[in-house]
């Protein structure tokens, strides 16, 4: 249940300098959540009733404790999804029961939130990035079961372009009683995307549950993933200095994962939206993708980051077909003098005018960041035709 304090994405005017970095997208903490204690209790009551009914019908087997690490990744991009990555991790479980503004995540940091109602964030928020509304509209990222179990509740049919924590309806969701006895909450799905499996049906790890959306108390498309034990107590699947419980992920999930999610070229500066609805009409981002240009055209270069921190330097190169550098520059988040030294997601662009005698052939944008090299190829030829961006997976 994800909502930055002002806007989910902040938009900034571009400076005049062609070589200067322009900040076009930002994911700042903290987040807010509108699930009241009463709403939470009502959900738990329904889940308990369903589990009792399923147990009587013999559809819910006794708990079979698993090893400490039994969770697989709950997100899956669709086949053919091109960018390097597709999500950012915003907020973790709050381990400090005090409120408000008493925060402690599993690593003793403050990458979490609470409310003055007494709600402490009980899950982990994974948001689509860098074009959350476009990615939702394209059904780009699926939610899949993290562990085997039985569906004990499914909710669908709710509006899925919510951008505020007040005045909106319920979320679309699936709840699974895992074989290890924990109950997994998968919240904020896209309307009409929820699995056709019914309450009482089994799922295996990796089975489709829905599409990432923004239904209920949500500011942009994301998955709120939460685990609870039989008593309703939150279970944090991440182990750290402030959570001594065993880590439950089969593949270790780092606290910070600095990376470039997308490196693309465009015919114009990518356009972002504050919300997926404007004047009652669905809207989404317009990236203006292009990977074919003519000599004399202006090339816009866009880089989207996850877990971006001051001091992490990116070396960019714009390479001609013969491998020589047309332009190169270094970029450090610290140079932008932002309010905070760390953001879970940022997006930046630069523009360069190709000379009239720019050589025809395959050009490259290269970014060296966090011990990885990312590349994007585009063509220079005449005439320029609009095309979709392609990526080369980072080399490590």
Buried (B, 14 or more C-beta within 10 A) or exposed (E): BBBBEEBBBBEEEBEEEEEEBBBBBBBBBBBBBBBBEEBBEEBBEEBBEBBEBBEEEEBBEEEEEBEBBBBBBBBBBEEEBBBBBBBBBBBBBBBBEEBEEEBBBBBEBBBBBBBEEEBBBBBBBBBBBBBBBBBBBBEBBBBBBBBBBBBBBBBBEBBBBBBEBEEBEBBBBBBBBBBBBBBBBBBBBBBEBBBEBEBBEBBEBBBBBBBBBBBBBBBBBBBBBBBBEEEBEBBBBBBBEBBEEEBBBBEEBEBBEBBBBBBBBBBEBBBBBBBBBEEEEEBBBBBBBBBBBBBBBBBBBBBBBBBBBBEBEBEBBBBBBEEEEBBEEEBEBEEBEBEEEBBBBBBBBBBBEBEEEBBEEEBBBBBBBBEBBBBBBBBBBEEBEEBEBBBBEBEE
